[in-house]
């Protein structure tokens, strides 16, 4: 039989830590360039890491919302159209609202969980569960 301390250590290893921070949630701005007919977003992996979402999920959302095909190449997203950074930043804000920020408490400490084919945002801060309306 395990000791209480051992079981407590084991439980702490399995619990997801929610970092308490008083600063405002702010998505990093897009760093990119236009090369010919393509728009290259060079900090997409940094943005995906900040949002704590897979880079593929974020890229797929941007491709759908911006009506552009693209591919991920060496932690860069290459979109096959000319875009300005303001439009991409607006789409990142809408991505955060739909897939990251909790509908109840407004904190970004969420994870996406699927139950019976329906995807939910589960908030690690307040425990709320909100359905995700967008299909990607």
VOGUVEX-877803 format. One record per residue: residue in three letters; y, z, x of N, C-alpha, C in turn. Coordinates in steps of 0.05 Angstrom, whole numbers, padded with zeros to 5 digits, always signed. Atoms other than C-alpha are relative to their C-alpha. Example, Ala and Ser with C-alpha at 12.3 -4.5 7.8 and 13.67 -1.06 7.14 Angstrom:
VOGUVEX-877803
ALA-00024+00000+00018-00090+00156+00246+00024+00000+00018
SER-00024-00001-00016-00021+00143+00273+00022+00014-00015
end
This chain:
VOGUVEX-877803
UNK-00024+00000+00017+00000+00000+00000+00025+00000+00018
UNK-00025+00003-00015+00069-00020+00026+00019+00024-00005
UNK-00020-00021+00003+00123+00031+00039+00024-00010-00016
UNK-00024+00007+00015+00186+00032-00003+00019-00017+00017
UNK-00019+00014-00017+00228+00009+00056-00009-00028+00006
UNK+00012+00027-00005+00181-00050+00070+00004-00018-00024
UNK-00004+00015+00025+00184-00072-00003+00029-00007-00004
UNK-00028+00005+00003+00259-00065-00003+00010-00022+00019
UNK-00006+00021-00019+00266-00108+00059-00009-00027-00010
UNK+00012+00025+00011+00221-00160+00028+00017-00011-00024
UNK-00016+00008+00023+00263-00160-00036+00027-00011+00009
UNK-00025+00010-00010+00328-00168+00003-00002-00028+00013
UNK+00004+00027-00012+00299-00229+00040-00002-00021-00022
UNK+00003+00020+00022+00284-00263-00027+00024-00003-00018
UNK-00024+00001+00017+00351-00248-00061+00020-00019+00013
UNK-00021+00017-00009+00404-00301-00056+00026+00015+00002
UNK-00024-00015-00005+00468-00273-00027+00024-00016-00011
UNK-00024+00012+00010+00533-00287-00064+00023+00012+00017
UNK-00021-00010-00018+00591-00282-00015+00025+00006-00017
UNK-00025-00007+00014+00651-00245-00043+00024-00010+00016
UNK-00024+00010-00014+00715-00281-00025+00023-00001-00020
UNK-00024-00001+00017+00785-00275-00052+00015-00026+00002
UNK-00015+00025-00002+00809-00343-00028-00009-00020-00022
UNK+00004+00020+00021+00814-00401-00077-00020-00020+00009
UNK+00020+00021-00005+00757-00451-00082+00015-00027+00003
UNK-00013+00026-00004+00784-00515-00051-00018-00019+00015
UNK+00017+00020-00012+00743-00576-00036+00014-00014+00023
UNK-00013+00014-00022+00757-00608+00032+00008-00029-00009
UNK-00009+00027+00007+00797-00673+00025-00017-00021+00015
UNK+00016+00022-00011+00762-00739+00039+00014-00010+00025
UNK-00009+00013-00024+00768-00766+00109-00015-00027+00001
UNK+00013+00026+00001+00754-00840+00108+00018-00022+00009
UNK-00014+00024-00009+00775-00910+00125-00010-00024-00016
UNK+00008+00025+00012+00773-00980+00097-00007-00019+00022
UNK+00008+00020-00020+00734-01031+00138-00008-00025-00015
UNK+00006+00024+00015+00737-01100+00108+00000+00006-00030
UNK+00003-00005+00028+00711-01094+00037-00012+00028-00006
UNK+00014-00025+00003+00679-01026+00049+00019+00024+00004
UNK-00014-00025-00004+00706-00955+00042-00021+00019+00013
UNK+00019-00018-00014+00674-00906+00092+00011+00028-00002
UNK-00007-00028+00002+00676-00832+00076-00015+00014+00022
UNK+00014-00011-00024+00661-00798+00142-00006+00030-00002
UNK+00006-00028+00002+00661-00725+00119-00016+00007-00025
UNK+00015-00005+00025+00614-00731+00059-00020+00023+00004
UNK+00020-00022-00005+00562-00684+00091+00014+00027+00000
UNK-00015-00025+00000+00616-00631+00102+00007+00008-00029
UNK-00007-00005+00028+00638-00637+00029-00024+00010-00015
UNK+00025-00008+00014+00566-00633+00003-00008+00028+00009
UNK+00007-00027-00010+00554-00572+00047+00018+00021-00012
UNK-00019-00019+00012+00616-00538+00021-00006+00005-00029
UNK+00007-00002+00029+00595-00552-00051-00028+00011-00004
UNK+00028-00009+00001+00523-00531-00034-00017-00017-00019
UNK+00016+00019+00015+00494-00593-00065-00011-00021+00019
UNK+00011+00021-00017+00449-00647-00035+00019-00024+00003
UNK-00018+00022-00005+00488-00704-00003-00008-00024-00017
UNK+00010+00022+00017+00445-00754-00042+00011+00002-00028
UNK-00009-00005+00028+00465-00722-00109+00030-00007-00002
UNK-00028+00005+00000+00539-00724-00091+00006-00030+00003
UNK-00004+00029-00005+00535-00796-00065-00007-00016-00026
UNK+00008+00014+00024+00499-00819-00128+00021+00003-00022
UNK-00021-00005+00020+00552-00787-00172+00025-00017+00006
UNK-00024+00016-00007+00609-00820-00133-00005-00030-00004
UNK+00006+00028+00005+00574-00888-00136+00002-00007-00029
UNK-00001+00005+00029+00567-00882-00211+00028+00001-00011
UNK-00027-00004+00010+00637-00856-00224+00020-00021+00010
UNK-00019+00020-00011+00672-00906-00178-00010-00028-00004
UNK+00012+00026+00006+00628-00964-00202-00003-00017+00026
UNK+00004+00014-00025+00609-00982-00131-00027+00006+00011
UNK+00025-00006-00014+00544-00990-00094+00006+00011+00027
UNK-00005-00011-00026+00536-00955-00029-00025+00011+00013
UNK+00024-00011-00014+00490-00922+00022+00010+00022+00018
UNK-00005-00021-00019+00487-00860+00065-00010-00009+00027
UNK+00007+00009-00027+00488-00876+00139+00012+00019+00020
UNK-00009-00020-00020+00491-00822+00193+00021+00019-00010
UNK-00019-00019+00012+00525-00770+00149+00026-00012-00008
UNK-00024+00014+00011+00575-00821+00124-00009-00014-00026
UNK+00005+00015+00025+00579-00853+00055+00015-00026+00002
UNK-00012+00026-00001+00593-00927+00056-00001-00012-00028
UNK-00002+00011+00027+00618-00954-00011+00009-00029+00003
UNK-00006+00028-00001+00620-01029-00022+00024-00009-00017
UNK-00025+00007+00014+00691-01031-00049+00023+00013+00014
UNK-00024-00013-00011+00762-01015-00028+00010+00021-00019
UNK-00010-00022+00017+00785-00947-00053+00020+00016+00016
UNK-00018-00019-00014+00842-00900-00037-00012+00028-00003
UNK+00011-00027-00001+00827-00828-00020+00007+00017-00024
UNK-00008-00015+00024+00865-00801-00080-00020-00003-00022
UNK+00019+00005+00021+00816-00833-00128-00026+00014+00005
UNK+00025-00013-00008+00756-00807-00090+00003+00031-00003
UNK-00004-00029+00002+00786-00736-00087+00000+00008-00030
UNK+00001-00006+00029+00796-00738-00163-00028+00001-00010
UNK+00028+00000+00009+00723-00756-00173-00015+00024+00012
UNK+00012-00024-00011+00703-00699-00126+00007+00025-00017
UNK-00008-00022+00018+00743-00651-00170-00016+00000-00025
UNK+00016+00002+00025+00707-00676-00232-00029+00007+00005
UNK+00027-00008-00008+00640-00668-00195-00003+00030+00001
UNK+00000-00029-00003+00657-00596-00178+00001+00013-00027
UNK-00003-00012+00027+00677-00581-00250-00027-00003-00015
UNK+00024+00004+00015+00613-00611-00278-00025+00013+00012
UNK+00025-00008-00013+00561-00591-00227+00001+00026+00017
UNK-00002-00023-00018+00588-00532-00186+00013+00024-00012
UNK-00015-00023+00010+00639-00487-00220-00011+00010-00026
UNK+00011-00013+00023+00613-00437-00271+00019-00003-00024
UNK-00016+00003+00024+00637-00450-00342+00010+00027-00011
UNK-00006-00026+00011+00640-00375-00357+00020+00015+00018
UNK-00017-00016-00018+00670-00340-00296+00018-00017+00018
UNK-00017+00017-00016+00699-00400-00259-00005+00001+00030
UNK+00007-00002-00028+00665-00384-00193-00018-00023+00009
UNK+00017+00022-00009+00631-00437-00150-00028+00008+00009
UNK+00026-00010-00010+00569-00394-00136-00022-00007-00020
UNK+00020+00009+00019+00520-00435-00177-00022-00016+00014
UNK+00022+00017-00008+00454-00471-00169-00009-00016-00024
UNK+00010+00017+00022+00423-00527-00209-00029+00006-00004
UNK+00028-00005+00006+00358-00509-00243-00008-00017-00024
UNK+00010+00017+00022+00315-00551-00289-00021+00016-00016
UNK+00020-00013+00018+00277-00523-00349-00006-00019-00023
UNK+00010+00018+00021+00236-00567-00395+00016-00027+00000
UNK-00014+00026-00002+00272-00630-00370+00030+00002-00003
UNK-00029-00003+00003+00342-00602-00381+00010+00015+00024
UNK-00012-00012-00023+00386-00586-00322+00022+00019-00008
UNK-00019-00021+00006+00428-00523-00322+00014+00008+00026
UNK-00014-00014-00022+00481-00492-00277-00005+00029-00004
UNK+00005-00029+00002+00458-00421-00263+00019+00013+00019
UNK-00020-00013-00016+00514-00377-00238-00012+00025+00013
UNK+00010-00023-00015+00494-00328-00184+00019+00024-00001
UNK-00019-00022+00002+00557-00287-00195-00001+00015-00026
UNK+00000-00013+00026+00555-00273-00270-00026-00003-00015
UNK+00025+00003+00013+00486-00297-00289-00001-00020-00023
UNK-00001+00019+00023+00509-00348-00341-00015-00025+00007
UNK+00015+00025-00003+00469-00411-00353+00013-00020-00019
UNK-00013+00021+00016+00505-00474-00377-00014-00026+00004
UNK+00013+00027-00003+00474-00542-00392+00019-00019+00014
UNK-00016+00022-00013+00497-00601-00350-00002-00024-00018
UNK+00000+00023+00019+00518-00658-00395-00004-00026+00014
UNK+00001+00026-00014+00523-00714-00343-00029-00005+00009
UNK+00026+00009-00010+00461-00753-00325+00005-00016+00025
UNK-00002+00015-00025+00455-00777-00254-00028-00010+00007
end
